[in-house]
Amino acid sequence: MKDVITAGVDGTPESLSATFWAAQEAQLRRARLRLLHAWVMLAAEPERHPPEEGDQNYWPHRMMGEARTAVRTRFPDLPVDELLVPKDPLDALEEASEQSDLLVLGSRDLGPVGRFALGELGLKLVAHTASPTVLVRARKSAPAVERGGEVLVGLSLHEPCEALLAFAFDSAARRGVTLRVVHGRHLPAYAYNRGGGVEPIAAEEAARDARQELAAALAPWREKHPDLRVDERVVMESPAPALLHSAADAGLVVVGRRHRLRLPTRPIGHVVQAVVHHAPCPVAVVPHE
């Protein structure tokens, strides 16, 4: 554990919401909060401090100061570091993720349709960061810290997911809330009859098998967290809608992203893409083997 939570700062309402979320997470973990702003045009620091309006670095310093003041107003005892980096934001944030337990970024609310824009930078970071990345939505009202809600994790049973489960269980335990585990699975071909309908007995057999597999995968983690309430759900439909249908009252959604997809041109998976664009709460994307 590095005991550092890094929040990307760019002066937008989205980044302020992300900063507040990161501050609360740092407080829960008893970690340091690092505020990071990166800009390739940052100049050498002037001798006068603070910088004056007209200095090349005036606005980066101003937005960093506003973020710091907002955090200290709500979290006066939280240790906060500030970092202005003269680099491309993608490179700087990717490097920061390697030095942090968590990277927190803002994502933009597109309005009443309930869809969110992650942006090109966010999509690249989610696909490449070494540590978990949390995406936080800005609201029309003043940004607020998290106010509870279950931790929801989408789980595939076809690949290793130790890092994903460790993050989800720890997050729920740290908050003292229920962990809801959702496994979405398509019905197998044998569950359909020749007319295209579903055979009820075959469908229930497939669901029963999935529930047994899910219970077996979670058993070791239940032993590690005996006091944590875990709600296991198998939904016989595509994983992305199965997860989103359960996200309405969640405080945090956790999804996994495989390390072996870390190629420069490879997009994130369809489940991750659907969740980061449509979930109504912060989303944690956890890299795993």
N, C-alpha and C positions, 0 to 999 in steps of 0.2 A: 504494500500500500504506500502511495506517495503522499497521501493526506493533503492533496491539492485539488480543488475544483476550479476549472478555468471557464470563464464566461467571455464570449466575444462581444465587444462593445463597438458600436458604430453610430451612436447618437439617435437611433430610431426607437419608436415605442416598442418594437419587437425585441430589440436588444435589451431594453430596460426591463421588460417582462422576464426575459431570460436571466438577466442579472439578479433580479429578486428571487427567482426560483433557485438559481445556483447558490445564492446566499443562504437560503433556508436549508438547502441540501448540505452545504458546508457546515452549518450549525448542527444539523442532525448527526453528521459524521465526526464532528469536532475536528474539522479540517480547515485549511486556509482557503480563502477565496482569492483567485487571481483574475484581475480584470485585464483583458488584452485587446489592444487596438493595433492593427497592422495597416500600413500604407507605404507603398514604394517611394512616395515623394517626401517622406519625413526627412527633415534636414538635421544637421548637427545642432545640438541644443544651444541656444543663445546664452550669453553670460547673465543677462538679467532674468530674474525669477520673481514672480511668475512671468511667462511670456506675454507680450503686449499684443493687442489686436493689430494685425498687419504682419506679424511674424508668421513664417511659414507653418510653424507647428501650433499656432494659437488655437485653432479649432479642435485638433486632436486632444490638446491639453484640456480644453473647455469641456468636451464631451466626457472625457475621463473624470474630470472633477465633478461633473454633475452626477455621474454614475456612482462615484465614491460617496458623495454626500447623501444620495438617496439610500444607499446601503447602510451607511452609518446611522442614519435617522431611524431605521427599523431594526438594525442589528448592531447596536453600539459596541458590543464586546467581541465582534467577529474580527479576526485578523484578516486584513485585506492588503494584497500586493497589487501594484499597477505596473503594466508593461506596455510601452510604446515601441513597436518593432518596425524598422524600415525595410519591410519585406512585402512580397505579394501576400494578401490575406490567406489564400489557400495554403501556401507553404508554411506561413507562420502558425496557423491554427492546427495544421497537421503535425507540426513539430510540437506544439503545445500539448496535443493529445497524448503524445508519447511520454510527457512529463507530468501527466495528470491522471487522476482516477476517473475523471469525468470531464467531458467537454460539453458546454451548454450554449446553444444558439437560439436565436429568434426565428420564427417563421410567420409569414404574413397572412392575416385573415382576409379572404376575398369578399366577405360579406354574408348576406342572408342565405346563400346557397349552401353554406356549411362546408366550404372547400378552402384549403389553405395552400399558399404558394411557398415552396421551399426555396426555389431559386437555384441557379446553376451552381453557385458556390456551395450551398448547403447540400445539394445532391452529390457533388464530388466528395465533400467531406464525409458524408454518411457512408459512402462506398469505400473510403480509404482509411479512416481513422483507426488508430491502434487501440484506443480505449472506447468505452461506451460514449455515445453522443446523444444528448437530450435536446429535443426540439420543442420550443415553448411558444405558444401563440400569444399575440398581443390582443388585448380587448379594447373596446371603445372607451370603457371606463378606465380610471386610473389603474395601472398594473398592481396586482395584488399577489401576495404569496399564496402558496397552495393551501387549500382549506379542507383537505381530507379526500375521502373517496377511496375505493378499493384499488389495489394494484392488480392490473389485468395483464396476463402474459399469454401470448399465442405460442403453442408448442407443436412442433413437428416431431413425430416419433420415428422418422426414417433416417436420422443422422444424430451424431453426438450433440448434446446441448447443455453440457455441464456449466459453462460460463453463463449462459442465458438463465438457467435455473438458479444459479448462485446469486446473480444480480436481482432476480425477481423475488426470491425468498428473503434476501437481506433487505431489500427495499420495503417489503411489506412488514417485516419484523421491526425495522427501524421506525416506521410510522405507526405501528400498532394497529394495522388495519388488516382486513381479509385479503388473502391472495386468491384471485380467481384464475384458474388455469383452463384455457379453452383450446381444445384440439378439434380442428375442422378436417373432415375427410370426405372425399367423394364416395358415393355408394359403388361397390364393385360391380363389374359387368354382370355377374351371375344374379344380382338382385333385381335385374330388369327382365320382364317377360318379352315375348316376341312382339307384342303390340306396343311396347315402349312404356308400359306401366311398371310399377314397383311391386315386387312380391313381398308382402309384409313380413313373412317369416324370415326370408333371406335378409331383408333390411335390418330386422332386429338382431339377427345373428351377427351381422357385420358390426352393428353398433355395440353389441355386447363384447365382441373381440376387441374393439377399439377402447372400450372402458377398462378392460382388463390390462391392456398394454399401457394405458395412461396411468392406472393405479400402480403398476409395477415400476414405471419410470419415476414416479413421485415418492415411492415408499422410502428410499434412503433420505430424501430431503425432509419428509415429515418427521423422521427420527431425529434429524439435526435440529428441527424447529418444532418440538412437541407442543408448544403453547400457541403456535400460529394457526389460525383458522384458515383452512384451504378448501376452496370450492372447486371441485373438478367437474368439467363439462365437456362432453363429446357432442359435437354438432355435425350431422351428416350432410354437409354442404361444403362448397369451396372454402378454403381456409381464410381468405381475405374477408368476405362478407360475414363468415362465422365470427370472426374477431370483432369486426366493426359493429355488428348487432349487439355485442355485449359491452360496448365501450361508452354507452350514453352516460352512465353514472360513475365511471372510473375516474380516479385522480391521476393515474399514470398508466400508460400502456407500454408494455415491454415486448419488443420483437427482436429476432436474431438476424444476423447477417454473416454469412460464412466468410472466413478469412481467405479461402482459396479463390474468391471472386475479386480479389484486390488487383484488378488489371486496369490500366489507365482508361480504357474505352468501354469497360464492362459496366452496364447499369445495375442499379440495385434491383433486387427481386420484386416480383409483382405484389407480394404480400406487404413488404416493407413500403413500397411505393404507395399502395392504396391506403395504408394506415397513416403515413406521414402527411398525406394530402387530405384525409377525411376524418381522422379521429378528433374529437372535440376537446382533448386535453393534452398535456405534455406527452411526448412519445420518446422512449429510450430505445435506441438501436444498439444492440450489443453484438460485437464481433465474436465469433466462436469458430472452433474447428469443424 
